[in-house]
Amino acid sequence: MERVDKPAGLRTHILVSLGSAQFTILSFYAFPGSDPARIAAYVVAGIGFIGAGAILQTQERVVGVTTATSLWVTASIGMAVGIGFYLAAIVITAIAYFTLRLARLEKRIA
């Protein structure tokens, strides 16, 4: 989730998390008696589809994989918030943030 040259920025990540949280809340409260795991499975598959669109292949390399995986993690954070697992959402948010910040360290080392 760099600030430039990435297909998905902060607003996209916020919207993915917000949307997945809403779908998770809806799966529990709007459809009583139904299987809430069905909605979760569709969120994961849908984000996978969006992530696949963020991955681009050039002649020399593949770019966008980190963006795709960060969208996937963002959806899981939204789902954790939607179900009320706030501690898990906070911990995963912190880990994901620091993992994405490692890009600067990687550039210095390389």
PASEBA-1860 file (N, C-alpha, C; in nm, 3 decimals):
! residues 110
1> MERVDKPA> 0.084/-0.117/0.000/0.000/0.000/0.000/0.089/0.124/0.000 ~ 0.162/0.142/-0.104/0.246/0.260/-0.119/0.158/0.380/-0.151 ~ 0.214/0.496/-0.140/0.136/0.618/-0.167/0.124/0.647/-0.315 ~ 0.218/0.599/-0.393/0.214/0.623/-0.537/0.242/0.494/-0.612 ~ 0.204/0.493/-0.740/0.231/0.382/-0.831/0.169/0.250/-0.786 ~ 0.054/0.254/-0.721/-0.015/0.132/-0.680/-0.160/0.142/-0.724 ~ -0.217/0.028/-0.768/-0.355/0.031/-0.814/-0.457/0.056/-0.703 ~ -0.425/0.022/-0.579/-0.521/0.040/-0.470/-0.457/0.122/-0.359
9> GLRTHILV> -0.520/0.231/-0.325/-0.466/0.318/-0.221/-0.542/0.305/-0.090 ~ -0.521/0.400/-0.004/-0.581/0.397/0.129/-0.734/0.396/0.123 ~ -0.791/0.479/0.036/-0.938/0.483/0.027/-0.994/0.348/-0.016 ~ -0.928/0.282/-0.109/-0.973/0.150/-0.153/-0.969/0.052/-0.037 ~ -0.861/0.054/0.039/-0.849/-0.037/0.152/-0.956/-0.009/0.259 ~ -0.982/0.116/0.285/-1.086/0.152/0.382/-1.222/0.100/0.334 ~ -1.252/0.121/0.207/-1.381/0.077/0.154/-1.395/-0.075/0.154 ~ -1.287/-0.146/0.124/-1.291/-0.293/0.128/-1.319/-0.339/0.271
17> SLGSAQFT> -1.251/-0.280/0.368/-1.272/-0.318/0.507/-1.413/-0.283/0.554 ~ -1.458/-0.166/0.520/-1.593/-0.122/0.557/-1.699/-0.213/0.495 ~ -1.684/-0.243/0.367/-1.780/-0.330/0.299/-1.783/-0.470/0.355 ~ -1.666/-0.527/0.382/-1.664/-0.663/0.436/-1.720/-0.666/0.578 ~ -1.697/-0.560/0.655/-1.758/-0.552/0.789/-1.910/-0.549/0.778 ~ -1.960/-0.469/0.686/-2.105/-0.458/0.667/-2.166/-0.591/0.623 ~ -2.101/-0.659/0.529/-2.152/-0.789/0.484/-2.152/-0.891/0.598 ~ -2.051/-0.885/0.682/-2.045/-0.978/0.795/-2.157/-0.950/0.894
25> ILSFYAFP> -2.179/-0.823/0.924/-2.289/-0.785/1.015/-2.422/-0.828/0.955 ~ -2.441/-0.803/0.827/-2.565/-0.842/0.761/-2.586/-0.993/0.763 ~ -2.479/-1.069/0.746/-2.493/-1.215/0.743/-2.545/-1.269/0.875 ~ -2.516/-1.199/0.984/-2.563/-1.246/1.114/-2.700/-1.194/1.151 ~ -2.730/-1.070/1.116/-2.852/-1.008/1.166/-2.964/-0.994/1.063 ~ -2.931/-0.981/0.938/-3.035/-0.959/0.838/-3.096/-1.090/0.787 ~ -3.024/-1.199/0.804/-3.073/-1.328/0.755/-3.070/-1.431/0.867 ~ -3.156/-1.416/0.966/-3.155/-1.510/1.079/-3.187/-1.651/1.032
33> GSDPARIA> -3.115/-1.746/1.089/-3.136/-1.886/1.053/-3.054/-1.933/0.935 ~ -2.991/-1.839/0.864/-2.908/-1.880/0.751/-2.764/-1.901/0.798 ~ -2.684/-1.958/0.712/-2.545/-1.987/0.745/-2.459/-1.864/0.718 ~ -2.407/-1.797/0.823/-2.327/-1.677/0.802/-2.194/-1.705/0.732 ~ -2.149/-1.829/0.732/-2.023/-1.863/0.665/-2.036/-1.848/0.513 ~ -2.155/-1.858/0.462/-2.174/-1.841/0.317/-2.135/-1.701/0.272 ~ -2.177/-1.601/0.347/-2.143/-1.463/0.313/-1.992/-1.444/0.322 ~ -1.931/-1.497/0.427/-1.786/-1.485/0.445/-1.713/-1.549/0.327
41> AYVVAGIG> -1.759/-1.663/0.283/-1.695/-1.731/0.170/-1.703/-1.645/0.044 ~ -1.816/-1.581/0.023/-1.831/-1.496/-0.095/-1.746/-1.369/-0.085 ~ -1.731/-1.316/0.036/-1.644/-1.200/0.053/-1.500/-1.238/0.016 ~ -1.453/-1.351/0.067/-1.317/-1.396/0.038/-1.298/-1.418/-0.112 ~ -1.394/-1.483/-0.176/-1.384/-1.508/-0.320/-1.390/-1.377/-0.400 ~ -1.477/-1.288/-0.361/-1.489/-1.160/-0.431/-1.364/-1.076/-0.420 ~ -1.306/-1.072/-0.303/-1.182/-0.996/-0.284/-1.069/-1.062/-0.361 ~ -1.070/-1.193/-0.369/-0.971/-1.263/-0.452/-0.982/-1.221/-0.597
49> FIGAGAIL> -1.103/-1.205/-0.644/-1.126/-1.161/-0.782/-1.075/-1.019/-0.803 ~ -1.104/-0.930/-0.709/-1.055/-0.792/-0.717/-0.903/-0.790/-0.710 ~ -0.847/-0.870/-0.620/-0.702/-0.877/-0.608/-0.636/-0.927/-0.734 ~ -0.698/-1.022/-0.801/-0.641/-1.072/-0.926/-0.635/-0.961/-1.031 ~ -0.729/-0.871/-1.027/-0.727/-0.758/-1.120/-0.618/-0.657/-1.087 ~ -0.569/-0.659/-0.963/-0.463/-0.566/-0.924/-0.325/-0.616/-0.964 ~ -0.315/-0.745/-0.998/-0.186/-0.803/-1.033/-0.163/-0.784/-1.183 ~ -0.052/-0.724/-1.216/-0.018/-0.696/-1.355/0.114/-0.764/-1.389
57> QTQERVVG> 0.123/-0.818/-1.508/0.247/-0.879/-1.553/0.309/-0.792/-1.662 ~ 0.433/-0.756/-1.641/0.508/-0.686/-1.744/0.607/-0.785/-1.804 ~ 0.685/-0.741/-1.899/0.779/-0.832/-1.961/0.886/-0.880/-1.864 ~ 0.919/-0.796/-1.767/1.028/-0.829/-1.677/0.984/-0.879/-1.540 ~ 0.866/-0.844/-1.495/0.826/-0.880/-1.359/0.674/-0.876/-1.342 ~ 0.630/-0.925/-1.228/0.489/-0.921/-1.190/0.475/-0.818/-1.078 ~ 0.380/-0.727/-1.093/0.358/-0.624/-0.992/0.214/-0.629/-0.943 ~ 0.193/-0.580/-0.823/0.058/-0.574/-0.767/0.024/-0.687/-0.673
65> VTTATSLW> 0.115/-0.780/-0.653/0.084/-0.893/-0.564/0.066/-0.843/-0.420 ~ 0.150/-0.751/-0.377/0.136/-0.696/-0.242/0.005/-0.621/-0.228 ~ -0.034/-0.548/-0.329/-0.163/-0.478/-0.326/-0.278/-0.578/-0.314 ~ -0.271/-0.685/-0.392/-0.377/-0.787/-0.387/-0.385/-0.851/-0.249 ~ -0.271/-0.884/-0.192/-0.274/-0.948/-0.060/-0.314/-0.850/0.049 ~ -0.277/-0.723/0.034/-0.319/-0.626/0.135/-0.470/-0.603/0.129 ~ -0.529/-0.608/0.011/-0.676/-0.600/0.000/-0.741/-0.720/0.068 ~ -0.682/-0.836/0.049/-0.735/-0.958/0.110/-0.730/-0.950/0.263
73> VTASIGMA> -0.617/-0.902/0.317/-0.604/-0.886/0.462/-0.701/-0.779/0.512 ~ -0.715/-0.672/0.435/-0.808/-0.566/0.474/-0.951/-0.619/0.484 ~ -0.990/-0.706/0.393/-1.123/-0.766/0.400/-1.137/-0.851/0.525 ~ -1.032/-0.924/0.561/-1.040/-1.007/0.681/-1.051/-0.920/0.806 ~ -0.985/-0.805/0.806/-0.995/-0.713/0.919/-1.137/-0.660/0.930 ~ -1.196/-0.624/0.819/-1.335/-0.580/0.820/-1.429/-0.687/0.869 ~ -1.404/-0.812/0.828/-1.489/-0.922/0.875/-1.473/-0.943/1.025 ~ -1.350/-0.929/1.075/-1.328/-0.942/1.220/-1.403/-0.834/1.297
81> VGIGFYLA> -1.402/-0.712/1.245/-1.476/-0.603/1.309/-1.626/-0.632/1.303 ~ -1.671/-0.681/1.189/-1.813/-0.710/1.173/-1.865/-0.814/1.270 ~ -1.782/-0.910/1.303/-1.824/-1.017/1.395/-1.798/-0.979/1.541 ~ -1.724/-0.868/1.562/-1.698/-0.823/1.698/-1.564/-0.868/1.754 ~ -1.476/-0.921/1.673/-1.342/-0.962/1.717/-1.247/-0.843/1.704 ~ -1.266/-0.745/1.789/-1.192/-0.620/1.778/-1.043/-0.638/1.807 ~ -1.010/-0.719/1.904/-0.869/-0.740/1.937/-0.795/-0.802/1.819 ~ -0.856/-0.903/1.757/-0.795/-0.965/1.640/-0.778/-0.863/1.528
89> AIVITAIA> -0.877/-0.779/1.508/-0.870/-0.676/1.402/-0.756/-0.579/1.430 ~ -0.740/-0.538/1.554/-0.633/-0.443/1.590/-0.496/-0.507/1.571 ~ -0.481/-0.630/1.618/-0.352/-0.699/1.606/-0.315/-0.720/1.459 ~ -0.409/-0.768/1.379/-0.381/-0.792/1.238/-0.356/-0.661/1.164 ~ -0.427/-0.556/1.200/-0.402/-0.425/1.139/-0.258/-0.381/1.166 ~ -0.214/-0.394/1.291/-0.077/-0.354/1.326/0.026/-0.439/1.252 ~ 0.005/-0.570/1.249/0.100/-0.657/1.179/0.103/-0.625/1.030 ~ -0.013/-0.605/0.970/-0.018/-0.574/0.827/0.049/-0.440/0.798
97> YFTLRLAR> 0.024/-0.342/0.882/0.085/-0.211/0.863/0.237/-0.219/0.866 ~ 0.289/-0.284/0.969/0.434/-0.294/0.980/0.494/-0.381/0.870 ~ 0.422/-0.481/0.827/0.470/-0.563/0.715/0.478/-0.480/0.588 ~ 0.378/-0.398/0.563/0.380/-0.314/0.444/0.488/-0.206/0.453 ~ 0.521/-0.164/0.572/0.627/-0.065/0.591/0.766/-0.125/0.566 ~ 0.776/-0.256/0.566/0.905/-0.322/0.541/0.957/-0.294/0.401 ~ 0.873/-0.247/0.312/0.915/-0.217/0.175/1.029/-0.116/0.175 ~ 1.023/-0.019/0.262/1.131/0.080/0.271/1.261/0.014/0.315
105> LEKRIA> 1.251/-0.077/0.410/1.370/-0.150/0.456/1.426/-0.237/0.345 ~ 1.338/-0.302/0.270/1.381/-0.386/0.159/1.457/-0.304/0.055 ~ 1.410/-0.184/0.026/1.475/-0.100/-0.073/1.614/-0.056/-0.025 ~ 1.629/-0.033/0.105/1.759/0.006/0.159/1.858/-0.110/0.155 ~ 1.808/-0.229/0.181/1.895/-0.346/0.184/1.940/-0.386/0.044 ~ 1.848/-0.377/-0.051/1.878/-0.422/-0.189/1.972/-0.333/-0.263
END
